[in-house]
Amino acid sequence: MHASEFLKKAGEYDSIPVFVLYGSERHLMHAAQHALVKSLLGDDDDDDLGETRFNGKDTELQAVTDELRTVSMWGDRRVVIVEMADEFVSNNRAALERYVDSPAKKSVLILTVGKWPKNTRLAKKVAKTGLAVECSELKGAALSRWLVTAARDEFGKQLSSEAATLMVNLAGSQLGMLNQELAKLTSYVGANERITPDDVRKLVGGWKAETTWTMINAVRDGKMDVAFECLEKLLIAGEAPQRILGGINFVFRKVAHATEYARAGIKLSGALRKAGVFPNDVAATERYLRRIGRPKAERLLANLMTADNHMKGGSRIPERIQLEQLLVTLGGHANALG
């Protein structure tokens, strides 16, 4: 089970004696562990008396099992957590297998590990009597859903899927960083219930995000020298080409959709608004489309899809050159990417 699903119903598993939280996404692992302890011990301040933590790198098995077998004086249940337990598991695999077969009745063991191969005897035993929770990186729609839910449940704000997608494009997929950005956005919008894409664009991503917007606007306005200068700064600073492409896609896909709406008979300014172009950018984007002309405008979506395919391994051309070619094409100075 993935942690994103586990967090929705952590309280349903309070009768399970052994949990393994595994994976590289530390924020998810911390959230799952916190939800599990809360479910098992409750919210009272004194409930941490029923919780014991060990560092798996310097912990002996005897200390852990003694704690698991000790009857709590403060409640009906004990929770014993062994963190960073990869080495602990490797050194005590046989003993842990025996414990999983016959766990303490009033204690819960939680192991947090980086890796958890499912083909081991221990993993198979845990699958029968315990629960392994995967805390791996979220991607795509699942990541956007997590952001929308976190904004609502942790910060009391409404975050649209468009704003969530933009946050990922600007700040990356690391949940801890995204959570920090949500906190900043919450303070920024104040009493407003909604966090809009415009709020995200103004606040998230630091100078790299601002440079990306400057680059995109320069392409739109025909200032290719500025666009290439911004691209150079981003690449020198170590910005991932895929991240840069994500920002370009976020903006120009809307322009491509607006072109389709205009073909269907909607007035261009109205088509741009319907496609979700930021209100302050509608006039400049309309001038852009009139400058490059209808045939090139109608190729925008195909060009973006080709660039995305190339960046994912469909081309041997260096990524820098791929991005340069895309900027030239979007700027109306080439017919199409091939």
C-alpha positions in Angstrom: 0.0 0.0 0.0 1.3 3.5 -0.9 1.5 6.0 1.9 -0.8 8.4 0.1 -3.6 5.8 0.4 -2.6 4.7 3.9 -2.9 8.3 5.2 -6.6 8.3 4.3 -7.5 5.4 6.6 -4.6 5.0 9.0 -7.1 4.5 11.9 -8.3 1.3 10.3 -5.1 -0.6 11.0 -4.7 -0.2 14.7 -5.0 -3.9 15.4 -1.9 -4.8 13.3 1.2 -5.6 15.4 4.0 -4.8 12.9 4.4 -2.0 10.3 7.2 -1.4 7.9 7.5 2.1 6.3 9.8 2.0 3.4 11.0 4.3 0.6 12.9 7.5 -0.1 10.2 10.1 0.4 11.0 11.3 3.9 8.1 13.7 4.2 5.6 10.9 3.4 7.3 8.5 5.8 7.1 11.1 8.6 3.4 11.8 7.8 2.6 8.1 7.8 4.5 7.4 11.0 2.8 10.4 12.7 -0.7 9.3 11.6 0.0 5.8 12.8 1.2 6.8 16.3 -1.7 9.2 16.6 -4.1 6.4 15.7 -2.5 3.9 18.2 -1.9 6.2 21.1 -4.3 9.1 20.6 -3.8 12.9 20.8 -3.1 13.5 24.5 0.3 15.0 25.5 0.9 12.1 27.9 0.5 9.5 25.2 4.2 9.8 24.2 4.9 7.8 27.4 3.7 4.8 25.4 6.1 5.4 22.6 9.8 4.4 22.4 12.2 5.2 19.6 15.4 3.6 18.6 18.0 4.5 16.0 18.5 1.4 13.9 22.2 2.1 13.3 23.2 1.7 16.9 20.5 -0.4 18.4 20.7 -4.0 19.7 17.8 -6.4 19.1 17.5 -7.2 22.8 16.7 -3.6 23.7 13.9 -3.5 21.1 12.4 -6.9 22.1 12.6 -6.0 25.8 10.7 -2.8 25.1 8.1 -4.7 23.0 7.5 -7.3 25.8 7.3 -4.7 28.6 3.8 -4.1 29.9 3.0 -0.4 29.8 2.1 1.4 33.1 0.5 4.3 31.2 -1.9 2.7 28.8 -3.1 -0.4 27.0 -0.5 -0.3 24.2 3.1 0.4 23.5 4.6 1.6 20.2 8.2 0.8 19.5 9.8 2.6 16.5 13.1 1.6 15.0 14.1 4.4 12.6 16.7 4.1 9.8 16.4 0.3 10.4 18.0 -1.1 7.2 21.1 -2.3 9.0 19.1 -3.4 12.0 16.9 -5.6 9.8 19.9 -7.1 7.9 21.6 -8.0 11.2 18.5 -9.5 12.8 16.5 -10.9 10.0 15.9 -14.4 11.5 15.0 -13.1 14.9 12.6 -10.6 13.4 11.0 -13.4 11.4 10.3 -15.2 14.6 9.0 -12.1 16.3 6.5 -11.4 13.4 5.3 -15.0 13.8 4.5 -14.4 17.5 4.4 -10.6 18.2 3.7 -9.1 21.6 -0.1 -8.7 22.0 -0.1 -5.2 23.4 2.8 -3.6 21.5 3.2 -2.4 17.9 6.6 -2.5 16.1 7.3 0.1 13.4 10.3 -0.2 11.2 11.4 2.6 8.8 13.7 1.5 6.1 15.0 2.7 2.7 14.5 -0.6 0.9 12.1 -3.5 1.5 12.5 -6.3 -1.1 9.2 -8.2 -1.2 10.8 -11.5 -2.0 12.4 -12.0 1.4 11.0 -14.4 4.0 10.6 -11.5 6.4 8.7 -9.4 3.9 6.4 -12.3 3.1 5.7 -12.8 6.8 5.0 -9.1 7.4 2.6 -9.2 4.4 0.6 -11.9 6.2 0.4 -10.5 9.8 1.6 -6.9 9.4 1.5 -4.1 6.8 4.2 -2.6 4.6 3.6 1.0 3.6 5.4 2.3 0.5 6.7 5.9 0.9 8.0 6.5 -2.6 8.0 9.7 -4.7 4.7 10.9 -6.0 4.4 11.8 -9.7 1.9 13.3 -12.1 -1.7 13.4 -11.1 -1.0 11.7 -7.8 1.4 14.5 -6.8 -1.1 17.2 -7.8 -3.8 15.5 -5.8 -1.5 15.3 -2.7 -0.9 19.1 -3.0 -4.6 19.9 -3.3 -5.3 17.7 -0.2 -2.4 19.1 1.8 -3.5 22.6 1.1 -7.0 21.8 2.3 -6.3 19.7 5.3 -3.1 21.2 6.7 -3.5 24.9 5.7 -7.3 25.4 5.1 -6.8 26.7 1.6 -8.3 25.8 -1.8 -5.7 24.9 -4.4 -6.8 24.3 -7.9 -5.2 21.4 -9.9 -3.8 24.0 -12.3 -2.0 25.8 -9.4 -0.8 22.5 -8.1 0.7 21.5 -11.4 2.4 24.9 -11.6 3.9 24.4 -8.2 5.4 21.2 -9.2 6.9 22.7 -12.4 8.4 25.5 -10.4 9.5 23.8 -7.1 10.0 20.1 -8.1 8.4 17.0 -6.7 10.1 16.8 -3.2 7.2 16.9 -0.8 9.0 18.6 2.0 9.9 21.5 -0.3 6.3 21.7 -1.7 5.0 21.7 1.9 7.2 24.7 2.7 6.0 26.4 -0.4 2.4 25.8 0.7 3.2 27.4 4.0 4.6 30.5 2.3 1.6 30.7 0.0 -0.8 30.4 2.9 0.9 33.4 4.6 1.0 35.3 1.3 -2.8 35.0 0.5 -3.8 35.7 4.1 -7.5 35.6 4.6 -8.2 34.6 1.0 -9.6 31.1 0.8 -8.0 30.3 -2.6 -4.4 30.0 -3.7 -4.5 30.9 -7.4 -2.0 30.1 -10.2 -1.1 33.7 -10.2 -0.2 33.5 -6.5 2.0 30.5 -7.2 3.7 32.3 -10.1 4.5 35.3 -8.0 5.9 33.4 -5.0 7.2 29.9 -5.8 10.5 28.9 -7.2 12.8 31.8 -6.4 15.0 33.4 -9.1 15.0 30.3 -11.3 11.2 30.5 -11.6 11.4 34.3 -12.3 14.0 33.7 -14.9 11.9 31.0 -16.6 8.9 33.4 -16.8 11.2 36.1 -18.3 12.5 33.6 -20.9 8.9 32.5 -21.8 7.7 36.1 -22.1 10.7 37.0 -24.2 9.9 34.2 -26.6 6.3 35.5 -26.7 7.5 39.0 -27.4 10.0 38.1 -30.0 13.1 39.0 -27.9 15.1 35.8 -28.6 18.4 37.3 -27.4 16.8 37.7 -23.9 15.3 34.2 -24.1 18.6 32.6 -24.9 20.3 34.6 -22.1 17.8 33.3 -19.6 18.1 29.7 -20.8 21.9 30.0 -20.4 21.6 31.2 -16.8 19.2 28.4 -15.9 21.4 25.7 -17.4 24.6 27.1 -15.8 22.8 27.2 -12.4 22.0 23.5 -12.8 18.3 23.7 -13.5 17.1 20.4 -15.0 16.2 20.7 -18.7 13.0 18.7 -18.0 12.0 21.3 -15.4 12.6 24.1 -17.9 10.5 22.2 -20.5 7.8 21.8 -17.9 7.5 25.6 -17.5 7.4 26.1 -21.2 4.7 23.5 -21.6 2.6 25.0 -18.8 2.4 28.3 -20.7 2.3 27.3 -24.3 -0.1 24.4 -24.0 -2.7 27.0 -22.9 -1.9 29.1 -26.0 -2.2 26.0 -28.2 -5.6 25.2 -26.7 -6.7 28.8 -27.2 -5.8 28.4 -30.9 -8.2 25.5 -31.1 -11.0 27.4 -29.4 -10.4 30.3 -31.9 -10.6 27.9 -34.8 -14.0 26.8 -33.5 -15.2 30.4 -33.8 -14.5 32.0 -30.3 -13.0 35.5 -30.4 -9.2 35.2 -29.8 -9.2 37.2 -26.6 -12.0 35.1 -25.2 -10.3 31.9 -26.4 -7.2 32.9 -24.5 -9.2 33.5 -21.3 -11.1 30.2 -21.7 -7.8 28.3 -22.1 -6.6 29.7 -18.8 -4.0 32.3 -19.9 -3.2 34.6 -17.0 -5.4 37.8 -17.4 -2.4 40.1 -17.4 -0.9 38.1 -20.3 -4.0 38.0 -22.6 -3.2 41.1 -24.7 0.5 40.2 -25.1 -0.4 36.6 -26.1 -2.9 37.8 -28.6 -0.3 40.0 -30.2 2.1 36.9 -30.2 -0.4 34.8 -32.0 -1.1 37.4 -34.6 2.7 37.9 -35.1 3.5 34.2 -35.7 0.4 33.6 -37.9 -2.3 31.0 -37.9 -0.3 28.1 -39.6 2.4 28.3 -36.9 -0.1 28.8 -34.1 -1.9 25.6 -35.2 1.4 23.7 -34.9 2.1 24.7 -31.3 0.7 21.7 -29.6 2.4 19.3 -32.1 5.7 21.1 -31.5 5.4 20.8 -27.7 4.5 17.1 -27.9 7.5 16.5 -30.2 9.8 18.3 -27.8 8.5 16.3 -24.9 9.1 13.1 -26.7 12.6 14.1 -27.7 13.4 15.1 -24.1 12.3 11.7 -22.8 14.8 9.9 -25.0 13.4 10.2 -28.4 16.4 12.2 -29.7 20.1 12.0 -29.5 20.5 15.7 -29.8 21.9 17.3 -26.5 19.1 18.6 -24.3 20.4 22.2 -24.5 20.1 22.2 -28.2 16.7 20.7 -28.0 15.5 23.5 -25.8 17.1 26.1 -28.1 15.4 24.6 -31.1 12.0 24.7 -29.2 12.4 28.3 -28.2 13.2 29.3 -31.8 10.2 27.3 -33.1 7.8 28.8 -30.5 9.2 32.3 -31.3 7.9 31.9 -34.8 11.4 31.6 -36.5 11.1 28.0 -37.7 8.3 26.0 -39.1 8.3 23.0 -36.8 10.4 20.6 -34.9 11.2 17.4 -36.7 
